Amino acid sequence: MKKNLLLITTLLFTSIVSAQWTELVKMAEERNKPEEYYEYYENGNVKLKAFKDKNTKDGEIVLTGEYIIYYEDGTIQRKGNLVKDIEDGDSYYYNEKGVLTIKGKHTLGVLKSKYVYFENGKIKSINNFENDLLNGEFKEFYESGKLKYHFYYKDNKHHGEGKTYYENGNLQAKGNLIEGKNDGLWQYFYENGTLKSMGNLIEGKQDGLWKYHYDNASLAAEIVYKNGEIVSQKEYDRKEESNTNDYDDMFYWSDSYSSSNEDIDKAFKELTSVRNLQLVSIDEIKNNSGYFGSNNSTTHSFKIKTDESTRKLFASIRYEADKVYYEGRYYYDVLYDVQIIFDDVYEVYQNGDKIEFVFYEDYGFLRRAKPQGEYWSDYVKNEFNFSITIYDDEIREETLKNFKYLVENPIMKRE
């Protein structure tokens, strides 16, 4: 009986203590719970709805928690979160029609994330912030959703590669920026994709040779600048596009050289430019000549031509040799023909020095080009033929295998 009484007393005491503790917790939560805070327009409509921190001095207003700012007509203008009056977390901004215009995020008052701007409900631009400064990628879009600007920021200034586009998706301009100023090679294009002008800038000022083209790609002018001022200029009459398959602009070079590096270098210096293209690099051809070993008499024949209407560069390369030495063996009567179709060729500069040529693939005939000093991953694989006449029957089969492997798996390194 006494044990039961003790158990009942214990349970009753525990229940009373638990109820008191729960009540104390509720009282503490109620006491610390932010108090709703409002500000109003003169017409009586709510201007601001937020929560006031109670743990402040008498008369002091410190806002903490979710908040909403309204337009005078009651439409939401902005909403987010505060920690002791400091923006923290996601923020949303709306226009007077209630359509979202900006979405971003603060970390204790500091912008450290992506900020997305909207127009008519569609993404207008995307910025990236770090420590309240624009840093990183920036994109702006047309109303159609197509990319308009693509730049990079560093400490609130454009820095790095920049590109602008027409609404049809064609490139309008591209180049490099340093601390907000155009610096380095810049290229500008017509809406149809034809190169309009190209040249170098130093701290936003044109410097050196600039070439200007008509919208049909024919050369319009060549102007030399220094520190933004014209030094000399030459203008050209517009040339109409040809509707025939004839290629008026033809450069032809044919000669015999030993395949030593010195002679090959001398030969390729003669192959410099073709009208409508800034520069034609013949590194691809030069590297292929390495297939024929060294110190052997080889004939290299080249035909370079461009089509005014398409601005494509065509190359026809033919190698002939009486005797070729490769991996300890001589091969005889070698004929090697290649037909290549190039797209535009651009020079790439870094700190004023040429570092690579970039070949844009067209029709799959020419593969990728890489910076000087690196290995090429592919060469020409299509639209070519070669014939080999070998008088030594013992090495005929092995020779054919070797040449096939060299064509499909080039190992030459750019010099």
Beta strands, then each sheet from edge to edge (+ up, - down):
strand 1: 35-40
strand 2: 46-52
strand 3: 65-70
strand 4: 76-83
strand 5: 86-87
strand 6: 89-94
strand 7: 100-107
strand 8: 110-111
strand 9: 114-119
strand 10: 122-130
strand 11: 133-134
strand 12: 136-141
strand 13: 147-154
strand 14: 157-158
strand 15: 160-165
strand 16: 171-178
strand 17: 181-182
strand 18: 184-189
strand 19: 195-202
strand 20: 205-213
strand 21: 219-226
strand 22: 229-235
strand 23: 249-258
strand 24: 297-306
strand 25: 313-326
strand 26: 329-342
strand 27: 345-350
strand 28: 353-359
strand 29: 384-388
sheet 1: 1+ 2- 3+ 4- 5+
sheet 2: 1+ 2- 3+ 4- 6+ 7- 8+
sheet 3: 1+ 2- 3+ 4- 6+ 7- 9+ 10- 11+
sheet 4: 1+ 2- 3+ 4- 6+ 7- 9+ 10- 12+ 13- 14+
sheet 5: 1+ 2- 3+ 4- 6+ 7- 9+ 10- 12+ 13- 15+ 16- 17+
sheet 6: 1+ 2- 3+ 4- 6+ 7- 9+ 10- 12+ 13- 15+ 16- 18+ 19- 20+ 21- 22+
sheet 7: 23+ 24- 25+ 26- 29+
sheet 8: 27+ 28-
end
